[in-house]
């Protein structure tokens, strides 16, 4: 049995494929189009999944989609009637134009490729929780999904048990924690879709002095979970509101009303200087977000009495919040889908249908290395062609043991490496296969990387990747964190050893690396450990204001555009 899961109705379009119960491949369309958060039909992702498994679309039994047009229908109608909205406003709120376009694209694609199977629609938030629960290995778990909106819902709690998912509570449009965070992100001058992570990184520079003001924006309610004060927002009534996709790039108008400026002061203009007020607003937003979600999770635990927790939805990528869950709730074990946002919905809809209609055990060799890979032979052919055009770079091939030793040594001497090995990661984090690597001991490395490699805001922090066995020597961390989704405290006595990866609030967003999950990356860190007595490498995504590189040519082009010192493509080293 073959299931092809798709996300086509939201940004971060993607595809995944499951063959006889095994997740064989999954990838986001942005990796091919080179447009961040690409919103459009995932032609390339589908082609990759089929090619990887040597299948044709006519071989596919089911195509699953992470939306259901009939879900929450009653709530949609009641909201529309109550608010006496025009047809044009309704169409924009429900995103009819883009949904219809993508549905037409799908129909044309299926007809062209002789698809004979069935199309299955899975409710958006059920897709989200399925992407986490069915990959968690938990038999029984509480579940929570949090995002902007999907199928007229923004937040939903679940009880997951014996492969069944039971709905508990929902928050419907127009109330949304995701919208709150996105609104303030816009207000702070970060206008691009997906910029919320910048505000999360900015928050530790401020103090929560605007908490009283944020209490006017959102209120916790045990029965309703939370409600926005809609006077401060425009997404629910603005006749010009719509998520539009311009050449694949998601764009949208401001989400806030003029009352926001009355409350918080003037908005920050994009690319203007940041000041203390901006830091404090970011901090207050993050603290409010955390406060509301901790209340929801404690309520969920009281309702379910289950110590396992699964999270998904775009808001589950807030690693600062993820890092405080165990300290502030009774949950003992937490699993977060590494591709928690809408891209992960392709995997979620596919796994939901599989587990609810067949007895197949879901098999996944790793939880995140599901994308493309390239052989040394393929890379050599590319390098030969490159060398014909540009002879300023030398390249050579090394055995694994020699490669680890040389790369570790060069990094320990202050050099910056582009590291491209194995299958690319599923999700927004670089986890050791498409990474830029540097020495965490260098106090100047953060500034160097932000200015000369990443070309981004100077306040942005960098993350450490550490050998799993050594994690508690450096961090307040007693569990595996393979997907870089948890921010934890650095132990005071060691923080001076790794200044390049310690944020201003003495925290790190940590990836723990096990040998059986990523032997190449593990062995490289081990070599660095043996040379420096530090079992950590600074790890940031292999890109420069673009999606993470997908193929060797993109890696090479990023290398020559930036100030990286050398590039590793599988067993090949390219030097300036």
C-alpha positions as CSV (number, residue, x, y, z in Angstrom):
1,X,0.0,0.0,0.0
2,X,1.3,3.4,-1.0
3,X,0.1,6.7,0.6
4,X,1.2,10.1,-0.7
5,X,0.6,12.9,1.8
6,X,0.4,16.5,0.6
7,X,0.2,19.9,2.1
8,X,-1.2,22.1,-0.7
9,X,-3.6,24.6,1.0
10,X,-1.1,26.5,3.2
11,X,2.4,27.9,3.1
12,X,5.3,25.5,3.4
13,X,3.8,23.1,0.9
14,X,5.3,19.6,1.0
15,X,4.9,15.9,0.2
16,X,5.7,12.7,1.9
17,X,5.4,9.0,0.9
18,X,4.6,5.9,3.0
19,X,5.2,2.5,1.4
20,X,3.8,-0.5,3.2
21,X,3.8,1.3,6.5
22,X,7.3,2.8,6.2
23,X,7.9,6.5,5.9
24,X,10.3,6.5,2.9
25,X,10.7,10.2,2.1
26,X,9.4,13.7,3.0
27,X,10.5,17.1,1.8
28,X,9.3,20.7,1.6
29,X,8.7,22.4,-1.8
30,X,10.8,25.4,-0.7
31,X,14.0,23.2,-1.0
32,X,13.4,23.1,-4.7
33,X,11.9,26.5,-5.5
34,X,14.3,28.4,-3.2
35,X,11.5,30.5,-1.9
36,X,11.1,30.5,1.8
37,X,7.8,29.1,3.1
38,X,6.8,28.4,-0.5
39,X,3.0,28.5,-1.1
40,X,2.0,26.7,-4.2
41,X,1.6,23.2,-5.6
42,X,4.4,20.9,-4.5
43,X,5.3,19.4,-7.9
44,X,8.9,19.0,-7.1
45,X,8.3,17.4,-3.7
46,X,5.9,14.9,-5.3
47,X,8.4,14.1,-8.0
48,X,11.1,13.5,-5.4
49,X,9.0,11.2,-3.3
50,X,8.0,9.1,-6.2
51,X,11.5,9.0,-7.7
52,X,13.0,8.1,-4.3
53,X,10.7,5.1,-4.0
54,X,10.8,4.2,-7.7
55,X,7.1,4.7,-8.0
56,X,4.6,6.4,-10.4
57,X,1.6,8.4,-9.3
58,X,-0.5,5.6,-10.9
59,X,1.0,3.2,-8.2
60,X,-0.3,5.4,-5.4
61,X,-3.4,4.0,-3.5
62,X,-4.2,7.1,-1.5
63,X,-3.5,10.8,-1.6
64,X,-4.1,12.4,1.8
65,X,-4.6,16.2,2.3
66,X,-4.3,18.0,5.6
67,X,-7.5,19.9,5.4
68,X,-11.2,19.0,5.3
69,X,-13.7,21.5,3.8
70,X,-16.5,20.2,6.0
71,X,-14.7,20.3,9.4
72,X,-16.1,22.9,11.8
73,X,-18.8,23.7,9.3
74,X,-21.3,24.6,12.0
75,X,-18.9,27.1,13.6
76,X,-18.1,28.6,10.2
77,X,-21.8,29.2,9.5
78,X,-22.6,30.5,13.0
79,X,-19.7,32.9,12.9
80,X,-20.7,34.2,9.4
81,X,-24.3,34.7,10.4
82,X,-23.5,36.3,13.7
83,X,-21.1,38.8,12.1
84,X,-23.1,39.5,9.0
85,X,-20.1,39.3,6.8
86,X,-20.1,40.0,3.0
87,X,-19.5,37.2,0.6
88,X,-16.2,38.8,-0.5
89,X,-15.0,39.0,3.1
90,X,-16.0,35.4,3.8
91,X,-14.1,34.2,0.8
92,X,-11.0,36.0,2.0
93,X,-11.3,34.8,5.6
94,X,-11.8,31.2,4.4
95,X,-9.1,31.6,1.7
96,X,-11.4,30.3,-1.0
97,X,-9.4,31.7,-3.9
98,X,-6.1,30.0,-3.0
99,X,-7.8,26.8,-2.0
100,X,-9.7,26.6,-5.3
101,X,-6.5,27.3,-7.3
102,X,-4.6,24.6,-5.5
103,X,-7.5,22.1,-5.8
104,X,-7.6,22.8,-9.6
105,X,-3.8,22.3,-9.8
106,X,-4.2,19.0,-8.0
107,X,-7.0,17.8,-10.3
108,X,-5.0,18.6,-13.4
109,X,-1.9,16.9,-12.0
110,X,-3.8,13.7,-11.1
111,X,-5.5,13.6,-14.5
112,X,-2.2,14.1,-16.3
113,X,-0.5,11.3,-14.3
114,X,-3.3,8.7,-14.5
115,X,-4.0,8.6,-10.7
116,X,-6.5,5.8,-10.0
117,X,-6.6,5.9,-6.2
118,X,-8.7,7.8,-3.6
119,X,-8.2,11.3,-2.2
120,X,-8.6,11.5,1.5
121,X,-9.2,14.7,3.4
122,X,-8.0,14.8,7.1
123,X,-8.9,17.7,9.4
124,X,-6.0,20.1,9.7
125,X,-5.4,19.8,13.5
126,X,-5.9,16.0,13.4
127,X,-3.2,16.0,10.8
128,X,-1.0,18.1,13.1
129,X,-1.4,15.8,16.1
130,X,-1.1,12.7,14.0
131,X,2.3,13.9,12.8
132,X,3.5,14.0,16.4
133,X,1.6,11.1,18.1
134,X,2.2,8.4,15.5
135,X,5.9,9.2,15.4
136,X,6.4,9.5,19.2
137,X,6.3,5.8,20.1
138,X,3.9,6.7,22.9
139,X,0.9,4.4,23.3
140,X,-1.0,6.9,25.5
141,X,-0.5,10.6,25.3
142,X,-2.1,14.0,25.8
143,X,-1.9,16.1,22.7
144,X,-2.0,19.8,21.9
145,X,-1.8,21.6,18.5
146,X,-1.3,25.3,18.3
147,X,-1.0,27.4,15.1
148,X,-2.5,30.4,13.3
149,X,-5.5,28.7,11.7
150,X,-6.4,25.6,9.9
151,X,-10.0,24.5,9.1
152,X,-11.3,27.4,11.2
153,X,-9.5,26.1,14.3
154,X,-6.3,27.5,15.9
155,X,-5.8,25.3,19.0
156,X,-7.0,21.8,19.9
157,X,-6.4,19.4,22.7
158,X,-6.5,15.6,22.4
159,X,-6.3,12.3,24.3
160,X,-4.3,9.8,22.2
161,X,-4.5,6.1,23.2
162,X,-4.0,2.8,21.4
163,X,-3.6,4.6,18.1
164,X,-6.9,6.4,18.4
165,X,-7.1,10.2,18.7
166,X,-10.0,11.7,20.8
167,X,-10.9,15.4,20.5
168,X,-11.1,17.3,23.8
169,X,-11.2,21.1,23.4
170,X,-11.0,23.5,20.5
171,X,-10.4,27.2,19.9
172,X,-12.0,28.5,16.7
173,X,-11.5,31.4,14.5
174,X,-10.9,34.3,15.1
175,X,-9.1,33.5,18.4
176,X,-5.5,32.4,17.9
177,X,-2.2,32.4,19.8
178,X,-0.5,32.1,16.5
179,X,-2.2,35.3,15.2
180,X,-1.3,37.1,18.4
181,X,2.4,36.2,18.0
182,X,2.3,37.0,14.3
183,X,0.6,40.4,14.9
184,X,3.2,41.6,17.4
185,X,5.9,40.2,15.1
186,X,4.5,42.5,12.4
187,X,4.2,45.4,14.8
188,X,8.0,45.0,15.7
189,X,8.8,45.5,12.0
190,X,9.4,41.8,11.0
191,X,6.9,41.6,8.1
192,X,7.9,38.4,6.3
193,X,5.8,35.2,6.8
194,X,7.5,33.1,9.4
195,X,9.5,35.9,11.1
196,X,8.2,34.9,14.6
197,X,11.4,33.1,15.4
198,X,13.2,36.5,15.2
199,X,11.0,37.9,18.0
200,X,11.6,34.8,20.1
201,X,15.3,35.5,19.8
202,X,14.9,39.2,20.5
203,X,12.8,38.6,23.7
204,X,15.7,37.7,26.1
205,X,17.1,41.2,25.5
206,X,14.1,42.8,27.2
207,X,12.0,42.8,30.4
208,X,8.3,41.9,30.6
209,X,7.2,45.4,31.5
210,X,4.2,45.3,29.1
211,X,2.5,42.3,30.7
212,X,-0.5,44.4,31.9
213,X,-0.9,45.6,28.3
214,X,-0.8,42.1,26.9
215,X,-3.4,41.0,29.5
216,X,-5.7,43.4,27.6
217,X,-5.0,41.5,24.3
218,X,-5.7,38.0,25.5
219,X,-7.4,36.2,28.4
220,X,-7.2,32.6,29.6
221,X,-10.5,30.8,30.1
222,X,-10.6,27.2,31.3
223,X,-13.6,26.3,29.2
224,X,-12.7,28.3,26.1
225,X,-8.9,28.0,26.7
226,X,-8.4,31.6,25.7
227,X,-9.9,34.6,23.8
228,X,-8.4,37.5,22.0
229,X,-9.7,41.0,22.5
230,X,-10.7,41.4,18.9
231,X,-10.8,45.2,19.2
232,X,-7.0,45.1,18.7
233,X,-7.0,42.9,15.6
234,X,-8.2,43.2,12.1
235,X,-7.9,39.7,10.6
236,X,-11.5,38.8,11.3
237,X,-13.3,41.7,9.7
238,X,-10.9,43.4,7.3
239,X,-12.4,43.1,3.7
240,X,-8.8,43.4,2.3
241,X,-7.5,40.6,4.6
242,X,-6.3,37.5,2.8
243,X,-3.3,35.3,2.7
244,X,-2.1,35.7,-0.9
245,X,0.6,33.8,-2.6
246,X,2.7,36.0,-4.9
247,X,4.9,33.8,-7.1
248,X,4.9,31.3,-4.3
249,X,5.8,33.8,-1.6
250,X,3.1,34.1,1.2
251,X,2.1,37.7,1.8
252,X,-0.6,39.3,3.9
253,X,-1.6,42.7,5.3
254,X,-1.2,43.9,8.8
255,X,-3.2,41.9,11.3
256,X,-3.7,44.7,13.9
257,X,-6.0,47.6,14.4
258,X,-5.0,51.2,15.3
259,X,-5.7,50.4,18.9
260,X,-2.5,48.4,19.1
261,X,-0.5,51.6,18.7
262,X,-2.6,53.3,21.3
263,X,-1.6,50.5,23.7
264,X,2.0,49.8,22.8
265,X,3.2,53.0,21.0
266,X,4.4,53.5,17.5
267,X,5.1,50.4,15.4
268,X,8.7,49.8,14.4
269,X,9.5,50.4,10.7
270,X,11.2,47.4,9.0
271,X,15.0,47.5,9.1
272,X,15.1,50.5,11.5
273,X,17.1,50.4,14.8
274,X,15.8,48.3,17.6
275,X,15.5,49.9,21.1
276,X,14.7,48.9,24.6
277,X,10.9,49.3,24.1
278,X,11.1,46.8,21.2
279,X,13.0,44.4,23.4
280,X,10.5,44.8,26.2
281,X,7.5,44.2,23.9
282,X,9.1,41.1,22.5
283,X,9.8,39.8,26.0
284,X,6.3,40.6,27.2
285,X,4.8,38.8,24.2
286,X,6.9,35.7,24.8
287,X,6.0,35.6,28.5
288,X,2.3,36.0,27.7
289,X,2.5,33.2,25.2
290,X,4.2,31.0,27.7
291,X,1.8,31.9,30.5
292,X,-1.3,31.0,28.4
293,X,0.1,27.7,27.2
294,X,1.3,26.6,30.6
295,X,-2.3,27.2,31.9
296,X,-3.7,25.2,29.0
297,X,-1.2,22.3,29.5
298,X,-1.9,22.1,33.2
299,X,-5.6,22.0,32.5
300,X,-4.9,19.3,29.9
301,X,-2.9,17.2,32.4
302,X,-5.7,17.5,35.0
303,X,-8.2,16.3,32.4
304,X,-6.1,13.4,31.0
305,X,-3.8,12.4,33.9
306,X,-1.3,11.2,31.3
307,X,2.4,12.0,31.7
308,X,3.2,11.8,28.0
309,X,2.6,14.9,25.8
310,X,2.7,15.4,22.0
311,X,2.9,18.8,20.4
312,X,2.5,20.1,16.9
313,X,1.4,23.1,14.9
314,X,3.6,26.1,14.0
315,X,3.6,27.4,17.6
316,X,5.2,24.2,18.7
317,X,8.4,25.5,17.0
318,X,8.7,28.0,19.9
319,X,11.7,26.3,21.4
320,X,11.9,28.8,24.3
321,X,8.4,27.7,25.5
322,X,9.2,24.0,24.9
323,X,12.2,24.2,27.2
324,X,10.0,25.3,30.2
325,X,7.2,22.7,29.9
326,X,8.7,20.1,32.2
327,X,9.5,22.6,34.9
328,X,6.0,24.1,34.9
329,X,3.7,21.1,34.3
330,X,3.4,17.5,35.4
331,X,4.3,16.1,31.9
332,X,7.4,13.8,32.1
333,X,7.9,12.9,28.4
334,X,7.4,15.2,25.5
335,X,7.6,14.6,21.8
336,X,7.4,17.4,19.3
337,X,7.2,16.7,15.6
338,X,10.4,18.1,14.0
339,X,8.4,19.6,11.2
340,X,5.7,20.9,13.5
341,X,4.3,23.6,11.1
342,X,2.1,23.2,8.1
343,X,4.7,21.3,6.1
344,X,4.4,18.5,8.6
345,X,0.7,18.2,7.7
346,X,1.6,16.1,4.7
347,X,3.1,13.5,7.0
348,X,0.3,13.9,9.5
349,X,-2.5,13.3,7.1
350,X,-0.8,10.2,5.7
351,X,0.0,8.7,9.1
352,X,-3.5,9.5,10.4
353,X,-5.2,7.7,7.5
354,X,-2.8,4.7,7.8
355,X,-3.2,4.3,11.6
356,X,-6.9,4.7,11.5
357,X,-7.7,2.4,8.6
358,X,-4.9,-0.3,8.7
359,X,-3.1,-2.3,11.3
360,X,0.3,-1.5,9.8
361,X,2.9,-0.5,12.4
362,X,4.4,2.8,11.4
363,X,8.1,2.3,10.6
364,X,10.6,5.2,10.5
365,X,14.3,4.7,10.6
366,X,14.9,8.3,11.7
367,X,12.6,11.1,12.5
368,X,14.1,13.8,10.4
369,X,16.6,12.6,7.7
370,X,14.0,12.0,5.0
371,X,15.1,14.2,2.2
372,X,17.5,14.1,-0.8
373,X,21.0,12.7,-0.9
374,X,23.8,12.6,-3.4
375,X,26.6,10.1,-4.1
376,X,30.3,10.9,-4.1
377,X,30.3,10.0,-7.8
378,X,27.6,12.6,-8.6
379,X,29.5,15.2,-6.6
380,X,32.8,14.5,-8.4
381,X,31.1,15.1,-11.8
382,X,29.8,18.4,-10.6
383,X,33.2,19.4,-9.2
384,X,34.9,18.7,-12.5
385,X,32.5,20.9,-14.3
386,X,32.8,23.7,-11.7
387,X,36.6,23.5,-11.8
388,X,36.5,24.2,-15.6
389,X,34.8,27.5,-14.9
390,X,36.5,28.5,-11.6
391,X,40.0,27.3,-10.8
392,X,40.3,29.4,-7.6
393,X,39.2,26.4,-5.5
394,X,40.8,23.1,-4.9
395,X,39.1,19.8,-4.0
396,X,40.1,16.4,-2.9
397,X,38.4,13.2,-1.6
398,X,39.2,11.8,1.9
399,X,38.2,8.6,3.7
400,X,35.7,9.1,6.6
401,X,38.3,8.8,9.4
402,X,40.6,11.3,7.7
403,X,37.7,13.6,6.9
404,X,36.5,13.8,10.5
405,X,40.1,14.6,11.7
406,X,40.8,17.3,9.2
407,X,37.4,19.0,9.5
408,X,37.6,19.0,13.3
409,X,41.1,20.3,13.3
410,X,40.3,23.2,10.9
411,X,37.2,24.2,12.9
412,X,39.3,24.1,16.1
413,X,41.7,26.6,14.4
414,X,38.9,29.0,13.8
415,X,37.8,28.1,10.3
416,X,34.1,27.9,9.3
417,X,32.8,24.8,7.5
418,X,29.9,24.1,5.2
419,X,28.9,20.5,6.0
420,X,26.8,18.6,3.4
421,X,26.4,14.8,4.1
422,X,23.6,12.2,3.9
423,X,19.9,12.9,3.4
424,X,18.6,16.5,4.1
425,X,16.6,17.2,7.2
426,X,12.8,17.2,7.4
427,X,11.8,20.4,9.0
428,X,13.2,23.9,9.5
429,X,16.3,23.0,11.6
430,X,19.7,22.0,10.3
431,X,20.5,18.9,12.2
432,X,24.0,17.9,11.0
433,X,23.4,17.1,7.4
434,X,23.0,20.5,5.9
435,X,24.9,22.7,8.4
436,X,27.4,25.4,8.7
437,X,29.7,24.5,11.6
438,X,32.1,26.5,13.7
439,X,34.0,26.6,17.0
440,X,31.7,27.4,20.0
441,X,34.7,28.5,22.1
442,X,35.4,31.5,19.9
443,X,33.8,34.6,21.6
444,X,33.7,36.5,18.3
445,X,32.1,33.7,16.2
446,X,28.5,34.9,16.7
447,X,29.4,38.3,15.2
448,X,31.5,36.7,12.4
449,X,28.7,34.4,11.4
450,X,25.9,37.0,11.5
451,X,27.9,39.6,9.5
452,X,30.0,37.5,7.1
453,X,28.1,34.2,6.5
454,X,24.4,34.6,7.4
455,X,24.0,38.4,6.7
456,X,21.3,38.8,9.3
457,X,20.5,40.7,12.4
458,X,23.3,40.8,15.0
459,X,21.0,39.8,17.9
460,X,20.3,36.4,16.5
461,X,21.8,33.5,18.5
462,X,23.4,30.2,17.3
463,X,22.8,26.7,18.5
464,X,25.1,24.0,19.9
465,X,25.1,20.3,18.8
466,X,26.5,18.1,21.6
467,X,27.2,14.5,22.0
468,X,24.2,12.9,23.8
469,X,26.4,11.4,26.5
470,X,27.9,14.7,27.5
471,X,24.8,16.9,27.6
472,X,24.4,17.2,31.4
473,X,28.0,18.4,31.8
474,X,27.1,21.6,29.9
475,X,23.3,22.1,30.0
476,X,20.4,21.6,32.4
477,X,19.1,18.9,30.2
478,X,18.4,15.2,31.2
479,X,16.6,14.1,28.1
480,X,17.3,13.6,24.4
481,X,16.7,16.7,22.2
482,X,17.5,15.5,18.7
483,X,15.5,18.2,16.8
484,X,16.8,21.4,18.3
485,X,13.4,22.3,19.6
486,X,14.2,23.0,23.3
487,X,15.9,26.0,24.8
488,X,17.6,25.1,28.1
489,X,19.9,26.8,30.6
490,X,23.7,26.6,30.3
491,X,25.5,25.5,33.5
492,X,27.2,28.5,35.0
493,X,30.6,26.8,35.5
494,X,31.0,26.0,31.8
495,X,29.3,28.8,29.9
496,X,32.6,30.6,29.4
497,X,33.9,27.6,27.5
498,X,31.2,28.0,24.7
499,X,30.4,31.7,24.5
500,X,29.5,31.6,20.8
501,X,26.4,29.5,21.5
502,X,25.2,31.0,24.7
503,X,22.4,33.5,24.3
504,X,22.1,36.8,26.4
505,X,19.9,35.0,28.9
506,X,22.3,32.2,29.5
507,X,20.4,29.7,27.4
508,X,20.9,27.5,24.3
509,X,18.7,25.8,21.8
510,X,20.4,22.4,22.0
511,X,20.6,19.5,19.7
512,X,21.8,16.2,21.3
513,X,23.4,13.8,18.8
514,X,23.3,10.0,19.2
515,X,25.7,7.8,17.2
516,X,23.0,5.5,15.9
517,X,20.9,8.4,14.6
518,X,23.6,10.3,12.8
519,X,27.0,8.5,12.9
520,X,28.8,11.0,10.5
521,X,27.9,14.0,12.6
522,X,28.5,12.2,15.9
523,X,32.0,11.1,14.8
524,X,32.9,14.6,13.7
525,X,31.9,16.1,17.0
526,X,33.8,13.3,18.8
527,X,36.9,14.3,16.8
528,X,36.5,17.9,17.8
529,X,36.0,16.7,21.4
530,X,39.3,14.8,21.4
531,X,41.1,17.9,20.2
532,X,39.5,20.6,22.4
533,X,37.9,18.8,25.3
534,X,34.6,20.4,24.2
535,X,32.0,17.9,22.9
536,X,30.1,20.6,21.0
537,X,30.0,22.2,17.6
538,X,28.2,25.4,16.7
539,X,25.6,24.4,14.2
540,X,23.5,26.7,12.1
541,X,21.5,26.0,8.9
542,X,23.4,25.8,5.6
543,X,21.9,28.8,3.9
544,X,22.1,32.6,3.5
545,X,18.7,34.3,3.7
546,X,17.2,31.4,1.7
547,X,15.8,27.9,2.4
548,X,18.4,25.4,3.6
549,X,20.5,24.1,0.6
550,X,19.1,20.9,-1.0
551,X,21.7,19.9,-3.5
552,X,25.5,20.1,-4.0
553,X,25.3,23.0,-6.4
554,X,23.3,25.1,-4.0
555,X,25.8,24.3,-1.3
556,X,28.7,25.3,-3.5
557,X,27.0,28.6,-4.5
558,X,26.4,29.5,-0.9
559,X,30.0,28.7,-0.1
560,X,31.4,31.0,-2.7
561,X,28.9,33.8,-1.8
562,X,29.9,33.9,1.8
563,X,33.1,33.8,3.9
564,X,33.1,30.1,4.7
565,X,36.6,28.8,4.7
566,X,35.9,25.3,3.3
567,X,33.1,23.1,2.1
568,X,32.5,19.4,2.7
569,X,30.3,17.6,0.1
570,X,30.1,14.0,1.3
571,X,33.8,12.9,1.3
572,X,35.0,15.8,-0.8
573,X,36.6,18.9,0.7
574,X,36.6,22.1,-1.3
575,X,39.0,24.8,-0.1
576,X,39.6,28.4,-1.2
